[in-house]
């Protein structure tokens, strides 16, 4: 009789664990999408940092107009960015290193 009671007790516990496991909130899956990288970031890394360290760029805090003037001045000084690339760089810099 004790074996039946023990078996019944263990069965009830196992069923409780199974039910609890099935009704729990599933774990949040790890994000599979990598964050989208701004297209201007690669341009800054590849074009601007050939003459300037990233630290110089990080320390310069401008609004969008200030970054536009700066990028246009750099293009006149020899930076090879077409108009579309300039827009991307200006947008990236204004969002990443805004005037405070």
C-alpha positions in Angstrom: 0.0 0.0 0.0 2.9 2.4 0.8 4.4 1.8 -2.7 1.1 2.8 -4.3 0.9 6.0 -2.2 4.5 6.9 -3.0 3.9 6.2 -6.7 0.8 8.3 -6.6 2.6 11.1 -4.8 5.5 11.1 -7.3 3.0 11.1 -10.2 1.2 14.1 -8.8 4.4 16.0 -8.3 5.6 15.2 -11.9 2.3 16.2 -13.4 2.4 19.5 -11.4 5.9 20.2 -12.8 4.9 19.3 -16.3 1.8 21.6 -16.1 3.9 24.4 -14.6 6.5 24.1 -17.3 3.9 24.2 -20.1 2.1 27.2 -18.7 5.1 29.3 -18.0 5.9 32.3 -20.1 8.3 31.3 -22.9 11.8 32.8 -22.7 12.2 35.8 -24.9 14.2 34.7 -27.9 17.5 36.3 -28.5 17.2 38.9 -31.3 18.3 37.5 -34.6 18.4 40.8 -36.4 21.5 42.8 -36.1 21.0 46.5 -35.5 20.9 48.5 -38.6 24.0 50.4 -39.2 23.7 53.9 -40.5 25.2 54.1 -44.0 27.1 57.3 -43.0 29.0 55.4 -40.3 31.1 53.4 -42.8 31.8 56.5 -44.9 33.0 58.4 -41.8 35.2 55.4 -40.8 36.6 55.0 -44.3 36.8 58.5 -45.6 37.0 61.0 -42.7 39.2 59.0 -40.5 41.9 58.8 -43.1 42.8 62.4 -42.1 41.2 62.7 -38.7 41.1 60.4 -35.7 37.6 59.3 -34.6 38.3 61.2 -31.4 38.5 64.5 -33.3 35.2 63.8 -34.9 33.6 62.7 -31.6 34.7 65.9 -29.9 33.3 68.2 -32.6 29.6 68.7 -31.7 27.6 70.5 -34.3 24.0 70.7 -35.3 23.1 69.5 -38.8 24.0 72.9 -40.4 27.4 72.9 -38.7 28.1 69.4 -39.9 27.0 70.4 -43.4 29.4 73.3 -43.5 32.2 71.1 -42.1 31.6 68.3 -44.6 31.5 70.7 -47.5 34.8 72.3 -46.3 36.3 68.8 -46.1 35.2 68.0 -49.7 36.8 71.3 -50.9 40.0 70.1 -49.1 40.0 66.8 -50.9 37.6 64.4 -49.2 36.1 62.2 -52.0 32.4 62.1 -51.2 29.7 62.5 -53.8 26.5 64.4 -53.0 24.6 61.4 -51.8 27.5 60.3 -49.6 27.8 63.8 -48.1 24.1 63.7 -47.2 24.6 60.4 -45.4 27.7 61.6 -43.6 26.0 64.8 -42.5 22.9 62.9 -41.3 25.1 60.3 -39.4 27.2 63.0 -37.8 24.3 65.1 -36.8 22.5 62.2 -35.1 25.6 60.6 -33.6 27.5 63.7 -32.5 24.9 66.4 -32.0 25.5 69.9 -30.7 24.8 69.9 -27.0 
